[in-house]
Amino acid sequence: MNRRETVLALLALLAATRASMAQQQAKRIGLLWINSVGESSAYLQAFREGLRAQGYSEGNNLEIVDRFLVASYPQMADAAAKLVAEKVDVIVCFGNTAINAASRATTTIPIVFVSGTDPVKAGFALSLARPGKNITGVTVINEEIGAKRLELLKQAVPGLKLVAIPLNPESVSEVNDFKELEASTRSLGIKLRSVPVRHPGELEAAMKGAVQSGVAGFAPMPSTIFFANARKLINAIEKTGLPAIYDERSYVRAGGLMSYGSDNAEKFRHVAVIVGKILKGANPGDLPIEQPMTLRMAINLKTAKALGIKIPQSLLLQADEVIQ
């Protein structure tokens, strides 16, 4: 081997060594929730952007493991166990069922969540300021804004008295949130009726059954199963000809009437910051659970017209987004 060949060989070896070291140093983030299409890509994009701002990018020093995203709640526990076996550095969860599955699967791998339930009441954390376990994240406590959602729907439909609340009965948090919402809306003169939906195939029949029971509107419970099947949910409610209010404006952009709640993209950006801190050595139990306080209302006037509803000007002035 001549000198030139020796130099080239050494350069190749150096490049291979650097690539190997970079691969070994790459952090691995596992995703755990019900798989969805469409709007969720925007949330994952926000998550990736947040990670890049922390100095992490896929193909460089980061790998995102998304092959264990599930189609239904019963698959969650198995998916969580597989992520633990993969020895990921952090598990990112969306929804309480995912958090519960991950927390049962590991007490050592950091878990960072996006949730709509009080994590202290659910037993995931000792306190919001200091979670104290291997779990932290971002939450907007649904029961605190659920009554406001119904109040806004009643402003749009003044005669509203009985509202259907589609929810997944397999989610303990959704069932508990319904009970609390029921108690908090009595002063509005609104009665609630829970509408069980275990999987997307039940949506149309469930909405039709709710109408037959006399409901005059819908306010689906914030749920990852609805988020993952947003178009099917909107179509099923649309066929009833009744108004509905949702928890996230992506539903309104897809044709829903109204929404009031936090922005999922914003929550995923917050999660990315938390994940970045953990990857750099922070203890999740010491990182406060964040509560983004920006709540937004969106109204789709095209849908309102199709339903024969005239949205009051006072309500339009409160809206952050009005779709013509």
N, C-alpha and C positions, 0 to 999 in steps of 0.2 A: 504494500500500500504506500503510495507516494504521499508527499506532504499535503497536497491539495485534497486528496481523498480523505486523509486523516482529519483535516480541518472540517471538511463537510460532514464526516461521520460524527465528530464531536458536536458540531452545531445541531445536527439532527437529534443526537442524544439529549442535548440541553433543551431543545424544544419539546421533546417527548416528556422529559422530566418536569418541565414547567406545566405542561398540559395535565400531566398526572397529578401534580400538586394542586393545581386549580380545581381539578375534579374532586380530589379528596377534601378540599376545603369548602366546596359548594354546600350551602345549607339547603335542607330539604323541608318543604312545607307541604303537609298533607291537608287536603280539602275534604270536609265531611258535611254533606247535606243532600237534600233531594235534588237530583239533576234537573236542570231546566234549560230552556233555550230562549232566544230573543233578548229581553231586557237584561237578563243576568249577565250577558257578555259585557254590558256597560259597567256593571258593578265589579266584575273581575278586572276590567280594564282600569277602573279607578284603584283597585287593590294593587295591581301591578305598577301603576304610576306612583302610588304611595311608597311601594317598596324601592322603586328606582331612586326616589328622592332620599331614601335611607342608604343608598349605595349598593342595592341588590338588583340583579337582572338575570333573567333566565338565559341559560347558555353560557353564562360567565361564572357567577358565584352562587347561583340559585337554581334549584329544581322545584317545580310545583307538581306534586303528585295528585292528579285528579281522576285517576282511573277507578277509584272506589266510590265515586258519587253514586247514589242509589236511586231507585225508581219509587220506593215506598218505605214507610216507616219501619216495618218488620225487618228490613234488610240492614238497618242502621248498625245494630250491635256487631254483626259480622264484619261490616265495612270498617268499623272502629278498630276491631281486633286486628284486621289486616294492616291497617295503618301503623299500629303499634309494632307489629312484626316487621314492618318496613324500616323501623327505627328512624322515623322522621324527626326533625329537630323541633317542629311545632305543628300542632293540629289546629286548623282554623275551622270553626263550626258556624253554621247558620241555622238558628232555631233551637228550641229547648230540647227536642228529642235527640238531636245530634250532640248537644252538650252532655246530656245524660248518658248517652252511649259512650262518648269519649271518656267521660269521667269515671265510668265503670271499668273501662278498658285499661286506663293508666292513671297512676297518681304521681308519676314522675315527669312524663313528657309535658311541656307547657301547652295549655289549651287556650286559645284566644277566640272569643265568640262575638257574633252579632245576634242580639236577642231582643224580644219585646216583652220580657217578663222580669219581675224583680228577682235577681239572682240570689239575693240573701234569703228571701222567702222560699225560693226553690231549693235552697240548700247547697248551692254551688259556691257560695262565698260567705265568709264570716262577716264582712261589711263591704260597702261600696268603696270606702276610702282605703281599706287594706284587706283585700280578699283572703289572704292568708293561706291559700292552697296553691295548686298548680294551674289555677284558672283565673283569667281576667278577660276583659273585653269591652264591648260597647252595648249599651241597652237603652231603649226608650220604653218605659214601663207602660204597657198597653192600657191597663185598667184606668190609668190617670187621664187618658185622652179618648177612650172609647165612648164615654158619655158625651163629650164634646162633639164627636163624630155624629152621634144620633141627633144631637141638638141642631147641628147644621142641616142634616137631612130633613128634619121637621120644619126648618125655616124655608126650605125649598118646596116642601109638601106639607102645608100647614095642618091638614086634616089627618095626618099620620097617627095611627094608634097602635098597630100591631106590626112589628118588624121581625123578619126572619134573620137569624144569625147562623149562617153556615159555618160549621167547625168540624174538625177531625176528632171524633170521640176517643181515638187511641192516644191523643195528646193530653196528658194530665193538665198541663198548663193552660191549654185552650178551654178545657172543661171548667177549671177553676176561675179563669178569667171571665167566662160567661156568667158564672154565679155572682161574681163581684159587679159585673156590668149590669146585671139584672137588678141588683140592689141600688145601684147608683143612678138608674134612669127612672125610678118610680116618680120622682118629682117632675119629670118631663111629661107625664101622662102617657108614656109609651110602655107597652108590654112587649116582651121579647119571646121568641120561640126558637129554640135551638134546632138546627137542621143538620143531622149527622151526614158527613161525607168522608168515607174511608179511603176512596181512591177515585181517580178522575172519571172512571166509567159510571160512577153514581151521580155525577153532577146534574145532568139533565133531568133525571127522574126525581132527584131530591128537590130541585127548584120547582118542578111541576107540582110535587106533593105539597110544598110549602104554600103555593098559591091556592091549592084546593082547601088548605086549612084556614084560609082567610087573611093571610098576611098582605100588607099593602106596600112593602118595601123590603130591601135587603141591606145588610151591613155585614159582609163576610168578616169573620175573625181573622186578624193577621196570622197567616199560616204559611209555612213553606210549601205545603202541598198545593195551596192556591197560587202562590207565587210561581211555582214550577209549571202550573197549568193555567196561567192567567187568561189566555185566549179562550180556552174551553169554559172557564168560569164566566167570563163576560158574555159569551155566546148563550150559555144556559140561562143566565139572568135576562139577557136581551129578549129571548123567546117568550118570557113571561109578560113583557110589556110593563114591568114595574121598575121604579127608580131604585138606585143602589148607591151607597157610598163606600169607598174602599180606603185602605190605610196608606196607599202609596200612589203617587201621581202617574206611574207607568201604566196603571189600569185605565186612567182617564185618557191618556195618550192613545191607548189601544181601543177606546170607544166607550169606556165606562162613564157614568154621569158625573160623579164627584169623588173627591178624595181629600183626606185630611190626615196628615201624619209626617213622619220624618222621611228623609231621603236616604235610600239604601246605599247609593253611590257615596254619599258623604260618610256614612257609617263604615263602609269598607275602606275609605281613605284613613279614617281614624284607626281602624284595625291594623292597617299596614304600618302605621307609626308604632303601634304597640308591639307588633311582631318584630320590627326592626330593632327596638330596644332589647327585646328578649334575645334575639340572635347575637346581639353585642354583649350579652352577659347579664342582663337584668333579670331579677327573680319575679315571675308573674304574680306571686303572692304579695309583692310589695308595690305593684303598679295599680293605681286606683281604677276602678271600673268607670268608664266615661259615659256621660249622658248628654249627647248633643241636644241642645234645646231648640234648634231651628225646626219649627213645624210649618208645613206649607199646605195650602189649600188649592186645589185645581178643580175647574169646572169645564165640562164639555157642552157648549151651547148647541152644537149640532145634535147631540144625543138628547138634550133637553127638549128641543123642538120635535124630534121624532116621538118622544114620550108625551108630548102635549103639555109640557111643564114650562111655565114662565118663571125664570129665576129672578127673585127680587133684586133690585138694584143694590140694596144694602148688602146683600150677600156677594154680589159681583165685586163690590168695592173691597171686600175682605180677601178676595182670591189673589193668590200669588201668580196664578197662570189661568188664563181663560182661552179655551180652544174654540174658535169660531166654526 
